Amino acid sequence: MAPSSLRSWWRSLRRSQPRSHDAGILLPTEAAPSVAPDAVVPTRPSDYRLDPIEAKKQIDRIPRFRILVMGRANAGKTTILQRVCNTTDEPEIFDGNGEKVDARMVQGSLKRGYHNIEDELVFKSNPRFVFHDSCGFEAGSEAEFDKMKKFVTDHAKATKLERRIHAIWYCIPLNESHRMVTAAEKKFFNECDSGHVPVIVLLTKADALNLDAFDELVERGFTEDEAVEEAPEVEKQLQKGCLEKIKGWLNELKFPPQSYLMLADMEQEGADCEELLKCTAAALTEEGLQGLLISSQQSNLALCMEFAIMKTLKRLIQWAAEEAEQDNLAYDLSAWFPFMVCEILQVQV
């Protein structure tokens, strides 16, 4: 797009006003006697959606998408976060008050799987995401489990919107097929109600089943060359079997996850996280949060375009009886792109 056209498009976007049908962001589920100035408390179900202009203000107040990452040690959690943020660097760590923590002081506890769940993990490559890592309760500590449960409850219903967690990724590694679902997973999905915050089970290290597939084929009498050739198909069957087993176990519990996703080859630098972002966006109930998630990632414009077109066209169909304005179309499409793009456009105006 030529610079002059770009500036015209941006001016039309800024002049446009979103329609009253636009979804806002999710509001608190419980009204508190007294709340922070930036909190919005509903009085009836219809208040769970904000006026579009107010929704935009609220989104501006929560510029980062906040995710709680759960699962046992060595489940590949840090690697996934690095791929999402397109980096190989370690995250910076901040305490609950926003003060930077000396990583050397917590490195030992991180390796053992014990640290403060309130700590925020942020990657310099994409500070639009903030992560919390919940470890420790897998070892059987009731105190650690209660601490994690309180964190989920408090941050799922926080009246300050910027303090809310927006999604939970629960990682279960498939390289430990003998203990895919442990007592820790059963305890979490039986006792921890995350409310409106979706929990997505990520089946990590799925490529580890390739070796199991190879061994199975060799045991059947295949030569090594034949086993290497046939292993990918058998690997898919093993992955499908693991997924069905885990679904069967977890879906019977009191608070089952909303979605499941198989992740493989995440150790490879530049691994594609598109399906992870799509799955997370699909699990969110509010379009405002979907937009916050998609626009927070900065390395996949194709994904931004897909959601921009898909969501905007869906809304246009719903507005078929109304007169659609081009300015509104420009506004709707732009809302799905990274904040960085909008900032660049604003500078060029």
N, C-alpha and C positions, 0 to 999 in steps of 0.2 A: 504494500500500500504506500503510495507517494506521501511525502511529509504533509503536503497541503490537504490531501484527503484524510490523512490521519488526524490532523488538527480539527478538521470539520467534523469528523466522526466523534472525536472526544468532546467537542463543544456541544454537539447534539446530545451526547450521552449525559453531560452534566446538566443540560437544560431539562432533560426528561424527568418525569416524576413516575415512580413505580406505582402500579395499580394497587387498589385496596385489596386485591385477591392474593397478593404476594404473601408467602409464609414468612413469619418471623422466626425467632429462636425459641426454644423450649423454656418455659418459665418455671419457677419453683412449684413443687407439688404441695408444699405445706406453707401456710402463711405464718410468719413469726410475729410475736407481739411488737417487736421493734426491729427494723431492718436497716441496712446500710443505704445511703442516699442513692447509690446506683442500682439498687435492687428493684425488681418489679414483681409484685405479688398479685396473683389472680384472686378473684372473689367468686368466680363461677367457671365452668368448663370453657365457655366461649372466650374467656380472657386468656386462654393458654396460647393465643396467637397475638402478636403485637401488630399495631398499625405499621405499615411498610416503612414509613419514614422513621418511626421509633425503632423498628427492627434494625435499620441501617445503623442508627446510633449505637445500639447495643452490640452489634457485630464489631463496630469500631472499638468498643471497650474490651472485647476479648479477641485481640488480634492473633492469638496463638491457639492452636488445636491441642488439647490436653489429653494424653493417653496413658492409662495405667497398663503396664506390661507385667504379666504374671507368669509363673511357671518355675519349675525346678532349676537348679544350677545346671549349666552346660546345655540348655535347651536352645541355644542359638539366638537369644533375645537381643543382645547387643549388635550382632551381625545384621539382624533384620532392621533395627533402628538406623544403623549406618547406611544400609541400602536405601531406605526410605528417604534419608537426608543426603544421599549421593556423596558419601564421604567414607574414608577409612580411618579418620581421626577418632580419638576417644572423646566422649562428651565432656563438656564443662558441667560442674555440679554446683547447684545453689541450694541453700537451705530454705525452709519455709518462709523466711523473711526476705528472700531475694539476695542474701549475702553469699558471695562465692566461697565455696568450700575447697580447701587444699586437697586435691585428689590423692596426694600421697598419704594423707591421714586416713583415708577410707579405702585405699586400694586393697589392703589385706582383708578387710571385712567383705568387700565386694566379691573377692575370689571365693570366700567361704559361703557366700550367699546370704550374709547378714548385713543390713544397713538400714538407714532411716528411710521409710517409705515416703516421708514428706519431702525428701530431697528432690529437686528438679534436675533432670538431665537434659541439657540443651546442646545441640551441635552448632558450631559456628557456621557451617555450610547452609543451614536452614533453621534460623531461630524462630520460625513460625510454628514449629512443633515443640512441645514440652512434654517430656516423658517422666513417669514415675515407675520405679521398679520395685515390685513387691516380692521379696525373698525371705526365707527364714522359717515361715510357718510349715514348710514341707518337712522340716526336721521333727515335727511333732510338738512344738512349743505352743501351748494353749495361749500364752500371753502374746506371742507373735501373731497368732491367728486373730485374736481379739483386736489387736492393733490394726491389722489389715482390714478387718471388717468395719471397724469404726471409721477408718479413712475412706472406704468406699461409700459408706452411708453419709458421712459428712460432706464429701465432695460431690456426691450425686445430687444432694438437695441444697447445696450452698446457695444462700440468697445473693451473694456476690457472684455474678455470672462468670467473671474472669477466673474464679477459683474452682469452677466445676470441672469434673472430668467428663469427657464427651464420648469416650469409648474405652473398652477393656479388651486387650489382646491376651488370651490365655494360651501359652505355648506348651505343647505336648510333643516331645521328640519321639520320632519313630525309630531311632537307632537303639532304643531300649524297648523292643517289642515285647519283652517278657514282663514289662511293667508299664504299659501304656497309660493306664488309669490307676493311680495310687490312692491311698487313703486321703492324701492332701486334696486331690481333685474332687473326690466324692464329698469331702467335708465342705469345700468351697461351694459347690453347686447344690448342696443340700441345705446350707445354712446362710449363705450370703446373698441377700436380695439387693441387686444393683439398681432396682427401680427402672427408670426410663433409659438408663445408660446401657447400651447393647454390649453383650459379651460375645466375642468372636473367638472360637477355638482355632488356633493355628497349629496344624500338624507339621512340625518342623523336621528338618533333616530327612525328608521323605526319600531322597536319593540314596540314603544308606541302605535301603531295601534292595538296591541293585546287586549287592554282594549276596544277600539272601537268595535272590532269584538265580544268580549264577550257581550257587551251591546246590540249590534244589534241582537245577537242570543236570548238573554233573552227577548227582545221586540217581537221577533217572536214566543215566547211561549216555548222555550227550557228551561229545568231545568238548574240549575247552573252547575251540574255535566256534563250534555250534552253539555252545552255551553263551558265549559273548554276543553272538548274533541274535539269539532268542531272548536274552535276558530283559531287554526293555519291555517287551510285551508281558512277560511274567511279572516284572516289577510293577507294572500298572495294575495287574490283578491283585498283587499283594497290598498295594496302596489302597485299592478299593476295599479289600477285606478289612484292613485296619480301620478305615473310615467307618465302615458299617458297624464294626465292633464298638468303636468309641461312641458313635451315635447311639447305639443300643444301650450302652451303659449310662451315658450322661442324660439322655432324653427321659429316662425314667426317674431322675432326681427332681427335687422340688423346684429348683431354679435353673433349668437347663439353658445352655447357650442359645443365642439367636441364630448363629451361623457357624459353619465349619469351612476351613480352607486348607488345602494341601500346599505346602511350600517345599520346593526342591531347588538345589543348586544355589542357595543364597550365599554360600561361601565365595562364589565367583564375583569378582569386582564388576560392578555394572549390572548386576542381576536385576531383572525387571520386577518392580513392585506394583505394576498396574492393577493386577487382579486383587491384591491386598487392599489397595485404595478403593477399588470398585466395591468390593465386598463390604468394607467398612461404611462407605457412603450409603450403600443399599440398606444397611442395618439401622441407620439413623432415621428417626421419625420426623425430623424437621428439615425442610429444605434449606433453611438458613444455615444450619450446621453442616449440611452436605456441601453447600457452597464454601463455607469456611475451610472444610477439609480439602476439597479439590483445589481451591485457590492457594492453599498453603504449600502444596507441593510445587516445586519450581523447575522440574526437569522433564516434564512430560506434557507439552502443549497439546498433543493429540488427545490426551485424556480430558484436558480442559475443554477442547472443542467438542468432544463427544457429549459431555454433560451439558455444555452450553446449548448445543443444538437440541439434544434430546429433551431437556427440561423446558426450554423455551418454546419448542414446538408443541409440547404437551399442553403448556399453559395457553398457547394461542388457540389450540383446538377447543379448550374449555371456554375460551372467550369468543367462540365462533359467532355468537349472537351479538357481539359487540364490535365496535369499530376499532381495529388495531392501529396504533400509531407507530411510525417508524422509529421515533425517538425512544419509545418504550422497548422496542425490539433491540435497539442498540444497548440500552441499559441492561436488559435481561441477559444478553449474550456476554457482556463484559464482566458480569458478576462472578463468572466461573473461572476467570483467569487469575494468575498469581498477582498478589498485591504489588510485587515488584514491577510488573508490566504496567499497571495503572499509575504507579508513581513515576515511571519513565515518561509515560504519555502526558502526565500532568506537567512535568518539567518542560516538555516540548511545546506545550500550548503557548 
